[in-house]
Amino acid sequence: MKAGDGKLWRISFTVPEGAARAFADALAPFGDSISCFESDGKGRHRLSAIGACEPDASALGIMLATTAAGQGIEPPKARIEKVPADGWLEAGRRRRRTVTAGRFFVHGAGLEGIVPPGALALELEAGPAFGSGSHETTRGCLIAIDRLAKRRRFLNSLDLGCGSGILALAIARAMKRPVLAVDIDDWAVRTAAANARSNGLGALVRVAQGDGFSGSEIRRRAPYDLIVANILARPLVRLAPALVRALRMGGVAILSGLLHSDQAALIAAYRAQGARLIGRDRLGDWSTLTIGRRGDLSRIGQDHAEGSHRPGGVFGRGRCV
């Protein structure tokens, strides 16, 4: 990328909803701010990256083609343009709204206003790491964590694919117990560690780099009585045997990153490993499932649909996917 001249560069394109998260992950190296919003009400999402350096068009083209192939779609046509800076990044910080999910109150640095009484506050800088709190998948996980925290204290928890670390922070804040947060992406690891420190949770949240359940840190600390994994449906199905093995008898897992249409395959995959569905949250088009290994706590709750929880708002500079 070439240095800019005081203006900012924007990359934008649209993709089907199911491919949005994969493209947002791949887009991270091309900008300082990544966003994703529903563009037309027909299941397509617009992704945008803003940065101070001119993007490498060739590298961008390769990324789009590679990611599209992995998603089984045609490469999107990206638009690259200069936009006036006008204090854009700082203005974006000031415009941030908060997110409320259960008792959790997620906000950026320099919050204008007060934290609601009784709320569990989390200050978050997502950067290019996934997990700003605004998307239904993250909010669904936060709601499920809050519900579990009212019923049981988990002694050993894992946030698999932690991104910004928001779910690990939520567990540590609500339960005051150690959490291991793992991500394959180096930027996510650094972001999550910084967020843990800024929230005063560095002593409880251990952040490590790793791929799935193969890492030495994950193996050393297993088994877990709580695992949260907000990734994608296909990886969650593939990880079912390893994830259930990593759960202590009576352990619970919160699984998200899946559309309603993905639920049946996911439930079947985990049932085949001896786990059962004990809770479900539906927010928009997305579902968050809570499963338990044999010997788990009694049914945590019935299905929860959008409207039964406060939906929160759009938060942060990080991705909304």
N, C-alpha and C positions, 0 to 999 in steps of 0.2 A: 504494500500500500504506500502511496505517496503522501507526503505531508500536505495538509490543506493550506489555505490562504486566509484563514480567519472565518471562512464559511464552513458549514457542515455538509457531509455527504449522506444521502439517503438511498437505501436499496429497498424496493418494495415489490411484492408479488402476491398472488393468491394461490391457495392450494385447498384441496378437500379437507374437511375438518379432521378426519382420521389421520392425515399426514402432517398436520400442523406442528405437533410436538417434535417430530423427527427433523423437520426443516428448521424449527427454532433452535434446536441443539446445534445443527450444522451451521446455522447462520451466525452463531456467537462470535467467531473470530473476525467477523466482518464489520463489527460495530461496537460502540460503547453502550448502546441502549437497544434492546430487542423488545418488540411488542407484537402482540397478535390479537386481532379482534375479528368477530364475525362481520363479514363484509356485505352480505346480500340477503341474509335470512334463508338461504337455500343450501346451507351446509358447507359453504366455502368461507375460509378465513384469510384475512389479509395480514401478512407478516411484513414488518418494517425493521430495518436496522439503521441507526443513526451513528455516525462517527466523524472524527475530525480528519481522517485520512481518506484519500481517494481509493476506492476499492479496486482490487486487481480483477478486471473483467474476466480474464482467462481463468483465474482460480475460482471465481464465482461460478462461471459456467460449468466447470468440472464438478464443483460441489453440488450444484443443482441437478446435474445429470446423474451423479452417483446416488444422491439421496432419493431422487425420483425412481431410479431403478430398484432401490431397496423397498420402496413403497408400492411398486407396481403401477406407477402412473407416468404420464408424459412430463418431461421437465417443464416447470413453469417459466413464463417469460418475465424476466426481472427488469425493472426500471431503475436506472442509476441517475441521480440528479443532485445538483448542488442546491442547498437551502440556506437561507440567511440564519446566522447563529442567533443573534438577538437574545443572548442569554438563555438559549433554549434549554440547556441542561439544568441550569439553576431554576428556571421557571418550571421545568418539569418536576423538580423536587418540591417546589412550593405547592404545585397543584395536586400532589398526591393525596388521595383519600385513604381513610383507614379501612380495615377489613375486620368485621366481627364474625366469629364462628364459635358457637357455644359461648364459653366464658373467655375465649381468647380474643384479644384486641391487638391487631397487628398494625404497626405504624412505622414510618420512616424516621430518620434522624431529624431533629429539629421540629418535633411535633408541635403544632399550634393548637392549643387547647389542653384539656385534661383527660387522663385515663378514666373511664367510667368506674365508679365504685364497684368493688368486687371482681373486676376484670383481671385476667392474667395477661399482662402486657408483654409484647415481644417487639423489639425494635429491629427492623430488618433492612439490610441492603442486599438485594438479590443480584445486582449487576447482571452479567450474562448467565448466571447460574439459575437453573429452574427453581421456581418456588417462591413467588411473591406473596402468596396467600389469596390472590384474587380469583384464580380459576376454580371451577367447581370441584375438580379432583383434589386440590389442596384443601379447600374448605371442607369437603366431605371427610377427609382424613382428620382435620382439626376437630370437627364435630364428633367423630367417632372416638378420638382420643379423650376428649372432654367427658363423654358419656362413660367411658371405661374408668377414667380417673375417679369418678364419683362412686364406683362400685368396688374398686380393687387397686392396690398398690403393686406395681410391677417392679421387681428388683433388678432385672437385667433385660434391657431393651436394645433393639437394633433398628436403625433407620437405613434401609437398603436403597441406594440411589438417592442420596440425601439432597443433592442440589444445593440450595442456599442453606440447608440445615434447619429449615423452619419446623419440620415435624419433630426432629430430635430436640430442638429447643422447647417445643411445646410439651413434650413428654417430661423433660427435665424440670420445666417450670411448674407443671401441674403435680408431678409425683415426687419431685426432689430425690430422684434416684439416678444412677449412672446410665448413660446411653452411649452406644457406639454408632457413629454416623459414617457411612461408607459411600464413596462414589468413585467411578472409574475416571472421571474428569479432574485433572489437576486444578483447574480454575475453581471448580465447585468445592474441592477440598479446602482450598485457601479461603474461599468466601465463607464456607460454613464455620471454619475455625475462627475467623474474624468475627462473625456474628455471635458465636458462643462467648467470646471474650467481651464483646460490647454489651452483652446482656448479663454479664456477671455469672455466666454458666460454664466457664471454661473448666472448672474443676469437675463438673458432672458430664460434660459432653466431650467424648474422645472422637476425633475425626481422623479417618484413615483412607488411603486410596486402595481400591480393590475392584475386582471384576466378579460380580455374583458372589457365590459362597466359596470361591476358591482361595481367597486371601487368608494369610496366616492369622491375622488379627481376628477375623470373623470366626475361624475354626477354634482359636484359643479360648474365646469368650463364650462359645456355645456350651449348652443350649440356652435359648432365650425364652422368657415367658411372654414377651411382646415383640412382634416384628411389624414394622410398617414399611410398605413398599408402594410408592406412587410412581409407577413406571408406565408400562404399556401392556395390553392384554396378552399379546403373544409371548413376550418374555416371562410374564407371570405364569402362563400355562407351562412353559418350558421349565421354569424353576420350581414347579410344584413339588417334585420329590425332594429336592435339596432343602426347600424352605420348610416343609413339614418336618423333615429330619432335624432341622436346626431348632425347632420349637420343643420346649420342655413339655412333658405330659401335662395337660391342662393349660397349655399356652394358647395365646391368641394372636392372630395376624390381621392387620388392616390392609386391604389390597385396593388400589385405585389406579386411575389412568385408563379406565375402560368405559366404553359406551354401553348403554342398556343392552344392545344386541350381543355384547360379548359375555354377558353374565353366565349364560347356560354352559358354555364351554369351560369357563373358569371354575364354576361350581363343580362340574363333573370331574375336572382334573384334580381338584383338591379332595373331593369325596373319595376318589380312587386311592388317595394316599392316607385315608383314615381321618380326614378333617370334615367338619360340618359347618354349614352356614348358621351363624348366630345373630347376625344383624346386617342391615342394608340401608344405605342412604342414597337417595336420588336427588340430584341437583341439576336442573337443566337436562341436557342429554347424557349426563355422566352418572355412573354408579360407583359407590364405594362399598365394598363388601367386608364384613368382619367374620372371620372364620375361627374355629377353635379346634384344637386337637383333643382327643378323648380325655375325659376327666375335667373338661373346662367348666367355667362358671355357667350357671343357668342362663337361659336365653337372655341376652342383654337387652333386646328391644325389638319391636316390630319394624316393618319397613317404614322409612321416613322419606317423604317426598318434599320437593321444593315448596316452600311456603310454611312448613312446620318449623323451620329455623330461620333466623334472620340471615338474609343472603349476603350482607356485606357489600362492598363496593369495589371499584377498580383501584388497585394499589400498585405503586412502585414502578421502578425503572426496569425491573426484570421482566421476563417473559410472562405472558398471560396464558400459558399453555401448560 
